[in-house]
Amino acid sequence: MPEINEIRLLIAHIKNLVIQISELKEKLKKNINMKISDNEKSIILSYYLTGIYSLYEDIFEKVTETFENTINSKDKWHQELLTRMVISVKDVRPNLISKNNFEIFNELRKFRHVFRYSYVFTLKLDRIMELTKNYFKKQKNINKDINQFLKFLVKLTKE
């Protein structure tokens, strides 16, 4: 089990990252209805979506560092990291994200991979808008998952 100060540091990291996610989310919302070309809008929305997922992944990484140390699989590291967040580890930690929210995170993860590493592709605004809409639909449940995990962490600091 991690030391109390490690738990406190994790709580602070998660809260800070949640603030950053909220800031990017607001920028994403502002840019949804911008009157610019589809190509420009696709690039801007993609940038914010991938940034948002990267911040969530930072949370996942901090949780893994605190409770499990490392992930050995180098080639599927991002996928393994996300998968671990759905798993509850008995006597160690509960899941960070629910199975219901796994799908949107997985879609964001895959989208980020395509956006970052595909050099010859065309962004399709309708698909990006759909992903954005799905992310916003899940937002309340995602926040609930994170708050529930934070409550678990706070309880650990009281024991």
Kinemage of the C-alpha trace (Angstrom):
@kinemage 1
@onewidth
@group {chain A} dominant
@subgroup {mainchain}
@vectorlist {calphas} color= white
{ca met a 1} P 0.000 0.000 0.000
{ca pro a 2} L 1.283 3.497 -0.764
{ca glu a 3} L 2.316 5.876 1.999
{ca ile a 4} L -0.174 8.573 3.087
{ca asn a 5} L 1.931 11.331 1.495
{ca glu a 6} L 1.947 9.441 -1.816
{ca ile a 7} L -1.848 9.262 -1.636
{ca arg a 8} L -2.079 12.975 -0.849
{ca leu a 9} L 0.196 13.748 -3.776
{ca leu a 10} L -1.954 11.571 -6.043
{ca ile a 11} L -5.088 13.414 -4.892
{ca ala a 12} L -3.418 16.754 -5.677
{ca his a 13} L -2.281 15.513 -9.109
{ca ile a 14} L -5.741 14.242 -10.007
{ca lys a 15} L -7.435 17.469 -8.884
{ca asn a 16} L -4.949 19.553 -10.883
{ca leu a 17} L -5.432 17.406 -13.996
{ca val a 18} L -9.227 17.598 -13.641
{ca ile a 19} L -8.949 21.407 -13.668
{ca gln a 20} L -6.850 21.246 -16.832
{ca ile a 21} L -9.380 18.881 -18.425
{ca ser a 22} L -12.187 21.310 -17.571
{ca glu a 23} L -10.283 24.172 -19.181
{ca leu a 24} L -9.726 22.210 -22.398
{ca lys a 25} L -13.335 21.045 -22.353
{ca glu a 26} L -14.494 24.674 -22.278
{ca lys a 27} L -12.239 25.493 -25.221
{ca leu a 28} L -13.618 22.477 -27.075
{ca lys a 29} L -17.186 23.695 -26.436
{ca lys a 30} L -16.341 27.208 -27.672
{ca asn a 31} L -14.902 25.882 -30.917
{ca ile a 32} L -17.731 23.487 -31.832
{ca asn a 33} L -19.836 26.231 -33.441
{ca met a 34} L -17.039 28.327 -34.916
{ca lys a 35} L -17.700 29.545 -38.450
{ca ile a 36} L -14.551 28.251 -40.141
{ca ser a 37} L -13.832 25.641 -42.787
{ca asp a 38} L -14.553 21.994 -41.956
{ca asn a 39} L -10.857 21.199 -42.258
{ca glu a 40} L -9.848 23.912 -39.784
{ca lys a 41} L -12.598 22.932 -37.372
{ca ser a 42} L -11.564 19.278 -37.620
{ca ile a 43} L -7.983 20.129 -36.726
{ca ile a 44} L -8.961 22.389 -33.808
{ca leu a 45} L -11.478 19.945 -32.301
{ca ser a 46} L -9.057 17.041 -32.776
{ca tyr a 47} L -6.357 18.988 -30.977
{ca tyr a 48} L -8.608 19.562 -27.944
{ca leu a 49} L -9.983 15.995 -27.899
{ca thr a 50} L -6.500 14.489 -27.962
{ca gly a 51} L -5.331 16.926 -25.292
{ca ile a 52} L -8.256 15.987 -23.077
{ca tyr a 53} L -7.552 12.280 -23.452
{ca ser a 54} L -3.846 12.832 -22.760
{ca leu a 55} L -4.740 14.514 -19.466
{ca tyr a 56} L -6.991 11.595 -18.501
{ca glu a 57} L -4.154 9.269 -19.400
{ca asp a 58} L -1.893 11.273 -17.085
{ca ile a 59} L -4.382 10.511 -14.283
{ca phe a 60} L -4.330 6.825 -15.213
{ca glu a 61} L -0.532 6.833 -15.218
{ca lys a 62} L -0.330 8.498 -11.780
{ca val a 63} L -2.745 5.904 -10.359
{ca thr a 64} L -0.678 3.083 -11.849
{ca glu a 65} L 2.575 4.562 -10.526
{ca thr a 66} L 1.082 4.876 -7.048
{ca phe a 67} L -0.572 1.466 -6.790
{ca glu a 68} L 0.996 -0.893 -9.327
{ca asn a 69} L 4.382 0.658 -10.172
{ca thr a 70} L 4.769 -0.143 -13.873
{ca ile a 71} L 3.275 -1.603 -17.001
{ca asn a 72} L 5.581 -4.065 -18.694
{ca ser a 73} L 3.981 -4.196 -22.138
{ca lys a 74} L 5.789 -1.538 -24.195
{ca asp a 75} L 3.968 -2.103 -27.487
{ca lys a 76} L 0.451 -1.908 -26.010
{ca trp a 77} L 1.235 0.371 -23.098
{ca his a 78} L -1.601 2.869 -23.703
{ca gln a 79} L -4.187 0.129 -24.143
{ca glu a 80} L -2.970 -1.739 -21.067
{ca leu a 81} L -3.007 1.442 -18.995
{ca leu a 82} L -6.629 2.136 -19.919
{ca thr a 83} L -7.651 -1.473 -19.315
{ca arg a 84} L -6.158 -1.378 -15.823
{ca met a 85} L -8.347 1.574 -14.899
{ca val a 86} L -11.491 -0.541 -15.305
{ca ile a 87} L -10.111 -3.244 -13.033
{ca ser a 88} L -10.699 -3.241 -9.307
{ca val a 89} L -7.707 -4.728 -7.472
{ca lys a 90} L -8.850 -6.424 -4.274
{ca asp a 91} L -7.333 -4.911 -1.121
{ca val a 92} L -5.409 -2.395 -3.252
{ca arg a 93} L -7.750 -0.030 -5.096
{ca pro a 94} L -11.149 0.135 -6.794
{ca asn a 95} L -11.528 0.716 -10.496
{ca leu a 96} L -11.039 4.325 -11.542
{ca ile a 97} L -13.411 4.186 -14.502
{ca ser a 98} L -16.568 2.168 -14.938
{ca lys a 99} L -17.080 -0.341 -17.718
{ca asn a 100} L -19.752 2.000 -19.088
{ca asn a 101} L -17.150 4.735 -19.580
{ca phe a 102} L -14.414 2.465 -20.917
{ca glu a 103} L -15.796 2.678 -24.452
{ca ile a 104} L -15.569 6.481 -24.750
{ca phe a 105} L -12.044 6.450 -23.322
{ca asn a 106} L -11.049 3.710 -25.739
{ca glu a 107} L -12.485 5.692 -28.662
{ca leu a 108} L -10.581 8.792 -27.535
{ca arg a 109} L -7.390 6.726 -27.170
{ca lys a 110} L -7.714 5.271 -30.669
{ca phe a 111} L -8.553 8.668 -32.126
{ca arg a 112} L -5.506 10.243 -30.484
{ca his a 113} L -3.304 7.535 -31.981
{ca val a 114} L -4.632 8.223 -35.474
{ca phe a 115} L -4.351 11.998 -35.008
{ca arg a 116} L -0.769 11.793 -33.735
{ca tyr a 117} L 0.724 9.089 -35.922
{ca ser a 118} L -1.090 9.008 -39.244
{ca tyr a 119} L 0.595 11.427 -41.565
{ca val a 120} L -1.584 10.800 -44.590
{ca phe a 121} L -5.222 10.926 -43.559
{ca thr a 122} L -8.183 13.174 -43.856
{ca leu a 123} L -10.015 14.248 -40.735
{ca lys a 124} L -13.745 13.776 -41.111
{ca leu a 125} L -15.628 16.491 -39.273
{ca asp a 126} L -18.801 14.417 -38.871
{ca arg a 127} L -16.841 11.649 -37.086
{ca ile a 128} L -15.044 14.161 -34.898
{ca met a 129} L -18.343 15.844 -34.016
{ca glu a 130} L -19.827 12.447 -33.137
{ca leu a 131} L -16.870 11.630 -30.878
{ca thr a 132} L -17.162 15.064 -29.261
{ca lys a 133} L -20.891 14.617 -28.710
{ca asn a 134} L -20.356 11.161 -27.198
{ca tyr a 135} L -17.662 12.510 -24.902
{ca phe a 136} L -19.941 15.284 -23.637
{ca lys a 137} L -22.777 12.770 -23.095
{ca lys a 138} L -20.521 10.685 -20.866
{ca gln a 139} L -19.035 13.642 -19.017
{ca lys a 140} L -21.321 13.467 -15.981
{ca asn a 141} L -20.585 9.751 -15.501
{ca ile a 142} L -16.855 10.269 -16.022
{ca asn a 143} L -16.836 12.968 -13.336
{ca lys a 144} L -18.768 10.632 -11.046
{ca asp a 145} L -16.141 7.900 -11.548
{ca ile a 146} L -13.269 10.257 -10.779
{ca asn a 147} L -14.998 11.746 -7.726
{ca gln a 148} L -15.742 8.271 -6.406
{ca phe a 149} L -12.074 7.340 -6.791
{ca leu a 150} L -11.012 10.567 -5.050
{ca lys a 151} L -13.317 9.697 -2.130
{ca phe a 152} L -11.563 6.333 -1.872
{ca leu a 153} L -8.182 8.094 -1.806
{ca val a 154} L -9.281 10.601 0.833
{ca lys a 155} L -10.561 7.729 2.983
{ca leu a 156} L -7.106 6.103 2.750
{ca thr a 157} L -5.512 9.248 4.183
{ca lys a 158} L -7.838 9.064 7.214
{ca glu a 159} L -7.023 5.470 8.162
